[in-house]
Amino acid sequence: APISAMRGSVRLPGSKSISNRILLLSALAAGETHIHDVLEADDTQRMLDALRTLGVSIEATGEHALRVRGAGGAFPVKRADLFLGNAGTAFRPLTAALALCGGDYGLSGVPRMHERPIGDLVDALRGVGACIDYAGAAGYPPLRIRPAAVSDAQSVSVRGNVSSQYLTALLLALPLLGRRMVVNIEGDLISKPYIEITLNTLQRFGVTVEREGWSRFVVPAAAYRSPGEIFVEGDASAASYFLAAGAISGLHAGGPVRVEGVGRASIQGDVRFADALLTMGAAVEMGDNWISVTAGAEARRAGKLKAIDADFNHIPDAAMTIAVAALFADGTSTLRNIGSWRVKETD
């Protein structure tokens, strides 16, 4: 039978986006990194399998805890074929890193991954001398990577309106060149909060990227170094399901629902999902590391949330949950600027 009411609290699993960024940087950094609260999911498992295949020592030290002995630069294994499933957070950054590691690598995934564009990232990497060939359709995986003839280019350009993962991949990989590099963005940059996650994580590993607006990023000549110990935040995208449940359940005497692991202090843009629920008539409370949601008094009296018309370019993943919450609103809702859904895990 349908659930009639929901209330209580839930501790969130670790963020997928943050987990895979930290895993890759720990593998490339000098030193040993102890990582806590790593998400157990297909994306992170693909990254872990790939890093181990590439010669990185990774040891489980407890529940959701790992010890990674970094390579201190390029991966030691110079020839490998990697299957990365449908893990965009593994495929795009590994493409960029391996293109600058001086080896011969094959990268493939599930059929859907072979439909997800990667041409803009490949073109940008070729701009610094990377040798990348398409093993299937041009502009899409699978890929064949061979040792780069690294050029002396001081800058690289990439389109920003298809996927923020292209820029993230470049920012994670360019420190391997060991020189100052400028990344110029062509067009508008989507999903900016995910780039903020990348910049924050880079800084934790000793690389501070200067940002000039959202159109120019300056990567310094700095090598990755381990922070020693690092914690993965709870997954703000996953939080959206529970928060929406709190708002919907609160319409009929349920709620509040509280999530623990993200809050005001989060580096993830998807915490702004709570602002969208607030606009829809939810009652939201927030601390540094928690968010609690139920229906507001007016919505509870009406028995419905308020329809919303808003731009969700900054939180496209969480916008999918808003689409469900909108079914419980008092009119037609419009979710704008979310064309990037077409190139995610599903269209």
C-alpha positions in Angstrom: 0.0 0.0 0.0 1.2 3.6 -0.5 3.0 5.2 2.4 0.5 7.5 4.1 3.0 9.6 6.0 6.8 9.9 6.3 8.8 11.5 9.1 12.2 11.0 10.8 15.8 11.4 9.8 18.3 9.8 7.5 22.1 9.8 7.2 23.0 10.4 3.6 25.5 8.2 1.7 28.6 10.0 0.4 28.4 12.2 -2.7 29.2 10.5 -6.0 30.7 13.6 -7.5 32.9 14.3 -4.5 33.9 10.6 -4.0 35.2 10.2 -7.6 37.1 13.5 -7.6 38.8 12.6 -4.3 39.6 9.1 -5.5 41.3 10.4 -8.7 43.2 13.1 -6.9 44.3 10.8 -4.2 45.7 8.4 -6.9 47.6 11.2 -8.6 48.9 12.9 -5.5 52.2 12.4 -3.6 51.6 10.7 -0.3 49.0 8.5 1.4 45.4 9.6 1.7 42.8 8.2 4.2 39.3 8.8 2.7 36.2 8.5 4.9 32.5 8.1 3.9 33.2 7.1 0.3 30.0 6.2 -1.6 29.5 2.6 -2.6 28.0 2.8 -6.0 28.6 1.8 -9.6 30.4 5.0 -10.5 32.8 4.8 -7.6 33.4 1.1 -8.2 34.3 1.7 -11.8 36.8 4.4 -10.7 38.3 2.1 -8.0 38.7 -0.8 -10.5 40.3 1.5 -13.0 42.8 3.1 -10.5 43.8 -0.4 -9.3 44.3 -1.5 -12.9 46.5 1.6 -13.4 48.8 0.5 -10.6 47.4 2.5 -7.6 47.4 0.8 -4.2 44.0 1.1 -2.6 43.1 -0.6 0.6 39.8 -0.8 2.5 40.4 0.3 6.2 36.8 0.2 7.4 33.2 0.7 6.4 33.2 3.3 3.6 36.9 4.1 4.4 39.9 3.6 2.1 43.7 4.2 2.1 45.1 5.3 -1.2 48.8 5.4 -1.9 49.2 8.1 -4.5 51.4 7.7 -7.6 52.8 11.2 -7.2 52.0 12.1 -10.8 51.3 9.9 -13.9 49.9 6.4 -13.3 52.6 3.7 -13.2 50.8 1.2 -15.6 51.3 2.4 -19.1 49.1 -0.1 -21.0 45.5 -1.0 -20.0 42.0 -1.4 -21.2 39.4 0.1 -18.9 35.6 -0.7 -18.8 33.9 2.2 -17.1 30.2 1.3 -17.4 27.9 4.3 -17.5 30.1 6.3 -15.0 30.5 9.8 -16.5 32.2 11.0 -13.3 34.9 8.3 -14.0 35.0 8.3 -17.8 35.5 12.1 -18.5 38.2 12.8 -15.8 40.1 9.6 -16.6 40.1 10.4 -20.3 41.8 13.7 -19.5 44.3 12.3 -17.0 45.3 9.3 -19.1 45.8 11.5 -22.2 48.6 13.2 -20.3 50.1 10.1 -18.6 52.3 8.9 -21.5 50.6 5.5 -22.0 48.5 3.4 -24.3 44.9 3.0 -23.0 41.5 1.9 -24.2 38.3 3.3 -22.6 34.9 1.9 -23.1 31.5 1.6 -21.4 28.0 0.4 -21.7 26.0 1.1 -24.9 24.5 4.3 -23.3 28.0 5.6 -22.5 28.8 5.2 -26.2 25.9 7.6 -27.0 27.1 10.3 -24.6 29.2 13.0 -26.3 32.8 13.5 -25.4 34.1 15.3 -28.6 34.5 18.7 -26.9 36.8 17.2 -24.3 38.8 15.3 -26.9 39.2 18.4 -29.0 40.4 20.4 -26.0 42.9 17.7 -25.1 44.2 17.5 -28.6 44.9 21.2 -28.3 47.7 20.4 -25.9 49.0 17.5 -28.0 47.0 14.6 -26.7 46.7 11.6 -29.1 43.1 10.3 -28.8 41.3 8.3 -31.5 37.6 7.2 -31.6 37.2 3.5 -31.7 33.6 3.9 -32.9 31.6 6.9 -33.9 33.5 10.2 -34.0 32.7 12.4 -31.0 31.7 9.5 -28.8 33.3 6.7 -26.7 34.9 4.1 -26.9 38.4 5.8 -27.1 41.9 4.8 -27.8 44.6 6.9 -26.1 48.3 6.9 -27.0 51.2 8.9 -25.6 50.8 12.6 -26.1 53.2 14.8 -28.1 52.7 17.5 -25.5 52.8 21.0 -27.1 54.0 24.2 -25.5 50.5 25.7 -25.6 49.8 27.9 -22.6 46.0 27.8 -22.9 43.2 25.5 -24.0 39.5 26.1 -24.9 36.4 24.0 -24.2 32.7 24.5 -24.8 30.8 25.0 -21.5 27.2 24.4 -22.6 27.2 20.6 -23.0 28.6 19.2 -19.8 30.5 20.7 -16.9 32.3 17.4 -16.7 34.5 18.5 -19.6 35.9 21.4 -17.7 36.2 19.4 -14.5 38.2 16.8 -16.4 40.6 19.4 -17.7 41.0 21.1 -14.4 41.8 17.7 -12.7 44.3 16.7 -15.4 46.2 19.8 -16.4 48.4 19.9 -13.2 50.1 16.8 -14.7 51.7 19.1 -17.3 53.7 20.8 -14.5 53.2 24.3 -15.9 50.7 27.2 -15.7 47.7 26.7 -18.0 44.7 28.8 -18.8 41.3 27.2 -19.7 39.0 29.4 -21.7 35.3 28.6 -21.8 33.4 29.0 -25.1 29.8 30.0 -24.6 27.9 29.8 -21.3 29.0 27.4 -18.6 26.3 25.1 -17.3 26.1 23.4 -13.9 28.4 25.9 -12.3 28.0 24.4 -8.8 29.7 21.2 -10.0 32.7 23.3 -11.0 32.7 24.8 -7.5 33.0 21.3 -6.1 36.0 20.7 -8.4 37.8 23.9 -7.4 37.2 23.2 -3.7 38.6 19.6 -4.0 41.6 20.7 -6.0 42.5 23.2 -3.3 42.3 20.4 -0.7 45.0 18.6 -2.7 47.3 21.7 -3.0 46.2 23.2 -6.3 44.5 26.6 -6.2 42.9 27.5 -9.5 42.1 31.1 -10.1 38.7 31.8 -11.6 38.0 34.9 -13.6 34.2 34.9 -13.7 33.0 31.7 -15.3 34.9 32.2 -18.6 38.6 31.8 -17.7 40.4 29.5 -15.2 44.1 29.7 -14.4 45.7 26.4 -13.4 49.0 27.0 -11.6 52.3 25.0 -12.0 51.7 22.9 -8.9 51.8 19.2 -8.1 49.1 17.4 -6.2 49.9 16.5 -2.5 47.8 14.5 -0.2 45.8 16.2 2.6 46.5 13.1 4.7 42.9 12.6 5.7 39.7 13.7 4.0 35.9 13.2 4.4 33.3 12.9 1.7 30.2 15.0 2.2 26.7 13.4 2.1 25.2 13.3 -1.4 23.0 16.4 -1.9 21.4 15.0 -5.0 20.3 12.0 -2.9 19.1 14.4 -0.2 16.5 15.8 -2.7 14.4 12.6 -2.6 14.0 12.7 1.2 13.4 16.4 1.3 10.7 16.3 -1.3 9.1 13.4 0.6 9.1 15.6 3.7 7.3 18.4 1.8 4.8 16.1 0.1 4.1 14.0 3.2 3.7 17.2 5.3 0.6 18.1 3.2 -1.2 15.3 5.0 0.1 15.3 8.6 3.5 13.7 7.9 6.9 15.3 8.1 9.3 16.7 8.9 12.0 14.7 7.2 15.6 15.5 8.1 18.7 14.6 6.2 22.1 14.6 7.9 25.4 15.0 6.0 24.7 18.2 4.1 23.5 21.6 5.1 24.5 25.3 5.0 28.3 24.4 5.0 28.0 22.1 2.0 30.2 22.6 -1.1 27.5 21.0 -3.3 25.1 23.2 -5.3 22.3 20.7 -5.0 21.6 21.9 -1.5 19.8 24.8 -3.3 17.1 22.3 -3.9 15.8 23.3 -0.5 15.3 26.9 -1.8 13.1 25.5 -4.6 11.0 23.6 -2.1 10.7 26.8 -0.1 9.3 28.6 -3.2 6.8 25.7 -3.5 5.5 26.3 0.0 7.6 23.9 2.1 8.9 24.8 5.5 12.7 24.4 5.6 15.1 24.5 8.5 18.9 24.2 7.9 22.0 23.8 10.0 25.7 23.4 8.9 25.3 19.7 8.3 21.5 19.0 8.2 18.3 20.1 6.5 14.8 19.5 7.6 11.6 19.9 5.5 7.9 19.6 5.9 4.9 21.4 4.3 4.4 25.0 5.2 1.3 26.1 7.0 -0.4 27.5 3.9 0.4 24.4 1.8 -0.9 22.2 4.5 -4.2 24.1 4.7 -4.5 23.9 0.9 -3.4 20.3 0.7 -1.1 21.2 -2.2 2.3 22.8 -2.9 2.6 25.8 -5.1 3.4 25.5 -8.8 6.9 26.7 -9.8 8.4 28.4 -12.8 12.2 28.5 -12.5 15.5 28.1 -14.1 17.2 24.9 -12.9 20.4 25.1 -15.0 22.5 25.2 -11.8 21.0 22.0 -10.3 19.9 19.8 -13.2 20.1 16.5 -11.2 17.9 17.7 -8.4 15.5 19.3 -10.8 14.4 15.8 -11.7 13.0 15.6 -8.1 11.3 18.9 -8.5 9.4 17.4 -11.5 8.0 14.8 -9.1 7.2 17.3 -6.4 5.4 19.4 -9.1 2.8 16.6 -9.4 1.6 17.7 -5.9 1.3 21.4 -6.8 -1.7 23.6 -7.4 -1.1 24.2 -11.1 1.3 23.8 -14.0 5.0 24.0 -13.2 7.7 24.9 -15.7 11.3 23.7 -15.3 13.6 25.7 -17.5 17.2 25.4 -19.0 17.6 21.7 -18.3 18.7 20.5 -21.8 21.7 18.8 -20.3 19.4 16.0 -19.2 19.7 14.7 -22.7 23.4 13.8 -22.3 23.3 12.4 -18.8 22.9 8.7 -17.8 19.5 8.6 -19.4 17.8 10.9 -21.9 
